[in-house]
């Protein structure tokens, strides 16, 4: 699968290699409805290769490319059940 990054994905200054690690090794993956008239978002939660907990959000383009639009440290607002799933080892 090809992966491309939007400029906005670098807003929190987290590198592409970290995001790719999370996409390729997700602990939790789920779909979030996109804003009205927009594609649904795929959310990947996991630790990067250094153990830093991240959330990566992407949309799948018509050609199958995963277009990453958001990468940041995992937030508490992601929800307790997701945090618990993330920390189950």
KOLLUM-173380 format. One record per atom (N, C-alpha, C): residue in three letters; atom name; x, y, z. Coordinates in nm, 4 decimals. Layout:
{"ALA", "CA", {X, Y, Z}}
...
***
This chain:
{"UNK", "N", {0.0847, -0.1168, 0.0000}}
{"UNK", "CA", {0.0000, 0.0000, 0.0000}}
{"UNK", "C", {0.0897, 0.1238, 0.0000}}
{"UNK", "N", {0.0555, 0.2178, -0.0859}}
{"UNK", "CA", {0.1293, 0.3434, -0.0916}}
{"UNK", "C", {0.0755, 0.4381, 0.0153}}
{"UNK", "N", {0.1657, 0.5144, 0.0764}}
{"UNK", "CA", {0.1282, 0.6101, 0.1794}}
{"UNK", "C", {0.1848, 0.7459, 0.1412}}
{"UNK", "N", {0.0976, 0.8471, 0.1443}}
{"UNK", "CA", {0.1389, 0.9852, 0.1198}}
{"UNK", "C", {0.1002, 1.0684, 0.2414}}
{"UNK", "N", {0.1696, 1.1805, 0.2591}}
{"UNK", "CA", {0.1464, 1.2654, 0.3750}}
{"UNK", "C", {0.1035, 1.4049, 0.3329}}
{"UNK", "N", {-0.0037, 1.4542, 0.3936}}
{"UNK", "CA", {-0.0451, 1.5930, 0.3759}}
{"UNK", "C", {0.0508, 1.6809, 0.4546}}
{"UNK", "N", {0.0648, 1.8045, 0.4142}}
{"UNK", "CA", {0.1475, 1.8985, 0.4889}}
{"UNK", "C", {0.0972, 1.9087, 0.6330}}
{"UNK", "N", {-0.0335, 1.9045, 0.6512}}
{"UNK", "CA", {-0.0932, 1.9157, 0.7850}}
{"UNK", "C", {-0.0511, 1.8018, 0.8779}}
{"UNK", "N", {-0.0109, 1.6892, 0.8232}}
{"UNK", "CA", {0.0298, 1.5759, 0.9058}}
{"UNK", "C", {0.1560, 1.6061, 0.9854}}
{"UNK", "N", {0.2317, 1.7057, 0.9449}}
{"UNK", "CA", {0.3569, 1.7418, 1.0136}}
{"UNK", "C", {0.3366, 1.8536, 1.1162}}
{"UNK", "N", {0.2137, 1.8935, 1.1383}}
{"UNK", "CA", {0.1830, 2.0041, 1.2294}}
{"UNK", "C", {0.2456, 1.9849, 1.3675}}
{"UNK", "N", {0.2450, 1.8617, 1.4183}}
{"UNK", "CA", {0.2979, 1.8338, 1.5515}}
{"UNK", "C", {0.4438, 1.7878, 1.5477}}
{"UNK", "N", {0.5058, 1.8008, 1.4321}}
{"UNK", "CA", {0.6484, 1.7720, 1.4134}}
{"UNK", "C", {0.6877, 1.6293, 1.4524}}
{"UNK", "N", {0.6052, 1.5355, 1.4103}}
{"UNK", "CA", {0.6356, 1.3935, 1.4299}}
{"UNK", "C", {0.6704, 1.3372, 1.2936}}
{"UNK", "N", {0.7843, 1.2709, 1.2840}}
{"UNK", "CA", {0.8373, 1.2249, 1.1567}}
{"UNK", "C", {0.7561, 1.1164, 1.0886}}
{"UNK", "N", {0.7759, 1.1084, 0.9588}}
{"UNK", "CA", {0.7053, 1.0087, 0.8770}}
{"UNK", "C", {0.7377, 0.8665, 0.9189}}
{"UNK", "N", {0.8626, 0.8402, 0.9538}}
{"UNK", "CA", {0.9011, 0.7034, 0.9927}}
{"UNK", "C", {0.8224, 0.6581, 1.1148}}
{"UNK", "N", {0.8011, 0.7482, 1.2090}}
{"UNK", "CA", {0.7224, 0.7145, 1.3286}}
{"UNK", "C", {0.5778, 0.6816, 1.2904}}
{"UNK", "N", {0.5195, 0.7655, 1.2044}}
{"UNK", "CA", {0.3817, 0.7433, 1.1604}}
{"UNK", "C", {0.3695, 0.6124, 1.0817}}
{"UNK", "N", {0.4637, 0.5863, 0.9943}}
{"UNK", "CA", {0.4598, 0.4622, 0.9164}}
{"UNK", "C", {0.4685, 0.3397, 1.0067}}
{"UNK", "N", {0.5484, 0.3477, 1.1106}}
{"UNK", "CA", {0.5584, 0.2351, 1.2048}}
{"UNK", "C", {0.4228, 0.2068, 1.2691}}
{"UNK", "N", {0.3513, 0.3128, 1.3078}}
{"UNK", "CA", {0.2195, 0.2960, 1.3690}}
{"UNK", "C", {0.1205, 0.2367, 1.2682}}
{"UNK", "N", {0.1230, 0.2858, 1.1440}}
{"UNK", "CA", {0.0330, 0.2338, 1.0407}}
{"UNK", "C", {0.0592, 0.0855, 1.0142}}
{"UNK", "N", {0.1840, 0.0474, 1.0127}}
{"UNK", "CA", {0.2208, -0.0918, 0.9817}}
{"UNK", "C", {0.2100, -0.1852, 1.1010}}
{"UNK", "N", {0.2034, -0.1290, 1.2218}}
{"UNK", "CA", {0.1974, -0.2092, 1.3447}}
{"UNK", "C", {0.0921, -0.1534, 1.4406}}
{"UNK", "N", {-0.0317, -0.1388, 1.3940}}
{"UNK", "CA", {-0.1329, -0.0776, 1.4820}}
{"UNK", "C", {-0.1736, -0.1701, 1.5953}}
{"UNK", "N", {-0.1957, -0.1114, 1.7097}}
{"UNK", "CA", {-0.2518, -0.1862, 1.8217}}
{"UNK", "C", {-0.4039, -0.1766, 1.8158}}
{"UNK", "N", {-0.4537, -0.0588, 1.7756}}
{"UNK", "CA", {-0.5974, -0.0345, 1.7610}}
{"UNK", "C", {-0.6178, 0.0409, 1.6302}}
{"UNK", "N", {-0.7173, -0.0009, 1.5534}}
{"UNK", "CA", {-0.7560, 0.0683, 1.4305}}
{"UNK", "C", {-0.9073, 0.0809, 1.4305}}
{"UNK", "N", {-0.9565, 0.2001, 1.3952}}
{"UNK", "CA", {-1.1013, 0.2182, 1.3857}}
{"UNK", "C", {-1.1325, 0.3269, 1.2841}}
{"UNK", "N", {-1.2597, 0.3343, 1.2462}}
{"UNK", "CA", {-1.3070, 0.4304, 1.1470}}
{"UNK", "C", {-1.3861, 0.5400, 1.2188}}
{"UNK", "N", {-1.3621, 0.6635, 1.1778}}
{"UNK", "CA", {-1.4364, 0.7789, 1.2283}}
{"UNK", "C", {-1.5055, 0.8425, 1.1087}}
{"UNK", "N", {-1.6333, 0.8714, 1.1234}}
{"UNK", "CA", {-1.7068, 0.9353, 1.0140}}
{"UNK", "C", {-1.6440, 1.0703, 0.9814}}
{"UNK", "N", {-1.6259, 1.0956, 0.8532}}
{"UNK", "CA", {-1.5723, 1.2239, 0.8097}}
{"UNK", "C", {-1.6781, 1.3320, 0.8186}}
{"UNK", "N", {-1.6335, 1.4564, 0.8136}}
{"UNK", "CA", {-1.7310, 1.5665, 0.8118}}
{"UNK", "C", {-1.8266, 1.5506, 0.6935}}
{"UNK", "N", {-1.9413, 1.6136, 0.6993}}
{"UNK", "CA", {-2.0428, 1.6011, 0.5945}}
{"UNK", "C", {-1.9812, 1.6136, 0.4554}}
{"UNK", "N", {-2.0063, 1.5138, 0.3737}}
{"UNK", "CA", {-1.9573, 1.5158, 0.2363}}
{"UNK", "C", {-1.8119, 1.4760, 0.2190}}
{"UNK", "N", {-1.7459, 1.4369, 0.3263}}
{"UNK", "CA", {-1.6048, 1.3990, 0.3195}}
{"UNK", "C", {-1.5873, 1.2514, 0.3519}}
{"UNK", "N", {-1.4733, 1.1967, 0.3125}}
{"UNK", "CA", {-1.4433, 1.0552, 0.3372}}
{"UNK", "C", {-1.4266, 1.0259, 0.4856}}
{"UNK", "N", {-1.4584, 0.9016, 0.5234}}
{"UNK", "CA", {-1.4337, 0.8562, 0.6593}}
{"UNK", "C", {-1.2833, 0.8557, 0.6858}}
{"UNK", "N", {-1.2481, 0.8678, 0.8123}}
{"UNK", "CA", {-1.1084, 0.8666, 0.8528}}
{"UNK", "C", {-1.0742, 0.7321, 0.9139}}
{"UNK", "N", {-0.9554, 0.6822, 0.8836}}
{"UNK", "CA", {-0.9034, 0.5612, 0.9450}}
{"UNK", "C", {-0.8051, 0.6073, 1.0522}}
{"UNK", "N", {-0.8260, 0.5606, 1.1748}}
{"UNK", "CA", {-0.7402, 0.6003, 1.2855}}
{"UNK", "C", {-0.6580, 0.4793, 1.3297}}
{"UNK", "N", {-0.5281, 0.5000, 1.3421}}
{"UNK", "CA", {-0.4346, 0.3975, 1.3872}}
{"UNK", "C", {-0.3746, 0.4444, 1.5190}}
{"UNK", "N", {-0.3778, 0.3596, 1.6206}}
{"UNK", "CA", {-0.3181, 0.3909, 1.7502}}
{"UNK", "C", {-0.2150, 0.2846, 1.7834}}
{"UNK", "N", {-0.0971, 0.3298, 1.8232}}
{"UNK", "CA", {0.0076, 0.2357, 1.8638}}
{"UNK", "C", {0.1282, 0.3139, 1.9105}}
{"UNK", "N", {0.2287, 0.2421, 1.9562}}
{"UNK", "CA", {0.3575, 0.3019, 1.9883}}
{"UNK", "C", {0.4427, 0.3038, 1.8623}}
{"UNK", "N", {0.5246, 0.4069, 1.8480}}
{"UNK", "CA", {0.6210, 0.4064, 1.7388}}
{"UNK", "C", {0.7383, 0.3162, 1.7783}}
{"UNK", "N", {0.8422, 0.3142, 1.7001}}
{"UNK", "CA", {0.9559, 0.2256, 1.7254}}
{"UNK", "C", {1.0326, 0.2604, 1.8526}}
{"UNK", "N", {1.0087, 0.3784, 1.9111}}
{"UNK", "CA", {1.0758, 0.4178, 2.0355}}
{"UNK", "C", {0.9867, 0.4005, 2.1577}}
{"UNK", "N", {0.8609, 0.3604, 2.1365}}
{"UNK", "CA", {0.7676, 0.3437, 2.2465}}
{"UNK", "C", {0.6788, 0.4648, 2.2708}}
{"UNK", "N", {0.6873, 0.5645, 2.1861}}
{"UNK", "CA", {0.6040, 0.6850, 2.1973}}
{"UNK", "C", {0.4644, 0.6540, 2.1442}}
{"UNK", "N", {0.3612, 0.6738, 2.2264}}
{"UNK", "CA", {0.2227, 0.6440, 2.1879}}
{"UNK", "C", {0.1712, 0.7523, 2.0931}}
{"UNK", "N", {0.1289, 0.7101, 1.9736}}
{"UNK", "CA", {0.0844, 0.8033, 1.8707}}
{"UNK", "C", {-0.0526, 0.7673, 1.8170}}
{"UNK", "N", {-0.1198, 0.8673, 1.7620}}
{"UNK", "CA", {-0.2399, 0.8448, 1.6829}}
{"UNK", "C", {-0.2138, 0.9012, 1.5437}}
{"UNK", "N", {-0.2516, 0.8231, 1.4454}}
{"UNK", "CA", {-0.2333, 0.8607, 1.3050}}
{"UNK", "C", {-0.3697, 0.8513, 1.2393}}
{"UNK", "N", {-0.4081, 0.9561, 1.1652}}
{"UNK", "CA", {-0.5374, 0.9583, 1.0976}}
{"UNK", "C", {-0.5135, 0.9727, 0.9475}}
{"UNK", "N", {-0.5867, 0.8940, 0.8697}}
{"UNK", "CA", {-0.5685, 0.8953, 0.7251}}
{"UNK", "C", {-0.7016, 0.8726, 0.6546}}
{"UNK", "N", {-0.7043, 0.9045, 0.5269}}
{"UNK", "CA", {-0.8170, 0.8698, 0.4407}}
{"UNK", "C", {-0.7628, 0.7820, 0.3288}}
{"UNK", "N", {-0.8466, 0.6917, 0.2814}}
{"UNK", "CA", {-0.8063, 0.6075, 0.1693}}
{"UNK", "C", {-0.8556, 0.6717, 0.0404}}
{"UNK", "N", {-0.7625, 0.6987, -0.0499}}
{"UNK", "CA", {-0.7970, 0.7597, -0.1782}}
{"UNK", "C", {-0.8538, 0.6555, -0.2728}}
{"UNK", "N", {-0.9162, 0.6997, -0.3802}}
{"UNK", "CA", {-0.9798, 0.6091, -0.4767}}
{"UNK", "C", {-0.8837, 0.5056, -0.5323}}
{"UNK", "N", {-0.7539, 0.5404, -0.5456}}
{"UNK", "CA", {-0.6564, 0.4466, -0.6011}}
{"UNK", "C", {-0.5954, 0.3545, -0.4954}}
{"UNK", "N", {-0.6466, 0.3628, -0.3707}}
{"UNK", "CA", {-0.5980, 0.2760, -0.2637}}
{"UNK", "C", {-0.4856, 0.3368, -0.1810}}
{"UNK", "N", {-0.4354, 0.4522, -0.2216}}
{"UNK", "CA", {-0.3305, 0.5199, -0.1458}}
{"UNK", "C", {-0.3856, 0.5653, -0.0118}}
{"UNK", "N", {-0.3076, 0.5478, 0.0927}}
{"UNK", "CA", {-0.3436, 0.5975, 0.2241}}
{"UNK", "C", {-0.2850, 0.7373, 0.2368}}
{"UNK", "N", {-0.3710, 0.8366, 0.2575}}
{"UNK", "CA", {-0.3301, 0.9768, 0.2642}}
{"UNK", "C", {-0.3374, 1.0214, 0.4094}}
{"UNK", "N", {-0.2217, 1.0337, 0.4737}}
{"UNK", "CA", {-0.2138, 1.0677, 0.6158}}
{"UNK", "C", {-0.2379, 1.2177, 0.6328}}
{"UNK", "N", {-0.3356, 1.2503, 0.7178}}
{"UNK", "CA", {-0.3718, 1.3912, 0.7375}}
{"UNK", "C", {-0.3425, 1.4413, 0.8786}}
{"UNK", "N", {-0.3072, 1.3502, 0.9699}}
{"UNK", "CA", {-0.2928, 1.3895, 1.1104}}
{"UNK", "C", {-0.2030, 1.2895, 1.1818}}
{"UNK", "N", {-0.1020, 1.3405, 1.2531}}
{"UNK", "CA", {-0.0155, 1.2569, 1.3364}}
{"UNK", "C", {0.0128, 1.3353, 1.4639}}
{"UNK", "N", {-0.0134, 1.2750, 1.5794}}
{"UNK", "CA", {0.0181, 1.3428, 1.7055}}
{"UNK", "C", {0.0287, 1.2413, 1.8180}}
{"UNK", "N", {0.0754, 1.2889, 1.9334}}
{"UNK", "CA", {0.0794, 1.2028, 2.0509}}
{"UNK", "C", {-0.0618, 1.1595, 2.0864}}
{"UNK", "N", {-0.0756, 1.0389, 2.1371}}
{"UNK", "CA", {-0.2060, 0.9848, 2.1742}}
{"UNK", "C", {-0.2684, 1.0704, 2.2829}}
{"UNK", "N", {-0.3936, 1.1113, 2.2630}}
{"UNK", "CA", {-0.4652, 1.1990, 2.3561}}
{"UNK", "C", {-0.5547, 1.1188, 2.4489}}
{"UNK", "N", {-0.5758, 1.1733, 2.5670}}
{"UNK", "CA", {-0.6720, 1.1139, 2.6603}}
{"UNK", "C", {-0.8127, 1.1167, 2.6009}}
{"UNK", "N", {-0.8437, 1.2197, 2.5215}}
{"UNK", "CA", {-0.9786, 1.2337, 2.4660}}
{"UNK", "C", {-1.0125, 1.1270, 2.3635}}
{"UNK", "N", {-0.9134, 1.0455, 2.3274}}
{"UNK", "CA", {-0.9415, 0.9359, 2.2352}}
{"UNK", "C", {-1.0369, 0.8372, 2.2999}}
{"UNK", "N", {-1.0437, 0.8345, 2.4322}}
{"UNK", "CA", {-1.1415, 0.7540, 2.5040}}
{"UNK", "C", {-1.0772, 0.6501, 2.5916}}
{"UNK", "N", {-1.1365, 0.6245, 2.7080}}
{"UNK", "CA", {-1.0788, 0.5292, 2.8018}}
{"UNK", "C", {-1.0664, 0.3887, 2.7447}}
{"UNK", "N", {-1.1662, 0.3442, 2.6692}}
{"UNK", "CA", {-1.1570, 0.2071, 2.6176}}
{"UNK", "C", {-1.0426, 0.1940, 2.5188}}
{"UNK", "N", {-1.0169, 0.2972, 2.4408}}
{"UNK", "CA", {-0.9052, 0.2943, 2.3471}}
{"UNK", "C", {-0.7740, 0.2991, 2.4222}}
{"UNK", "N", {-0.7656, 0.3822, 2.5241}}
{"UNK", "CA", {-0.6423, 0.3901, 2.6047}}
{"UNK", "C", {-0.6156, 0.2553, 2.6709}}
{"UNK", "N", {-0.7204, 0.1918, 2.7244}}
{"UNK", "CA", {-0.7008, 0.0616, 2.7867}}
{"UNK", "C", {-0.6538, -0.0399, 2.6861}}
{"UNK", "N", {-0.7146, -0.0409, 2.5678}}
{"UNK", "CA", {-0.6726, -0.1347, 2.4635}}
{"UNK", "C", {-0.5301, -0.1068, 2.4224}}
{"UNK", "N", {-0.4948, 0.0209, 2.4159}}
{"UNK", "CA", {-0.3595, 0.0586, 2.3764}}
{"UNK", "C", {-0.2573, 0.0081, 2.4771}}
{"UNK", "N", {-0.2915, 0.0109, 2.6054}}
{"UNK", "CA", {-0.1951, -0.0250, 2.7076}}
{"UNK", "C", {-0.1979, -0.1720, 2.7448}}
{"UNK", "N", {-0.2913, -0.2501, 2.6928}}
{"UNK", "CA", {-0.2903, -0.3947, 2.7177}}
{"UNK", "C", {-0.1668, -0.4521, 2.6528}}
{"UNK", "N", {-0.0916, -0.5260, 2.7272}}
{"UNK", "CA", {0.0311, -0.5866, 2.6698}}
{"UNK", "C", {0.0317, -0.7333, 2.6953}}
***
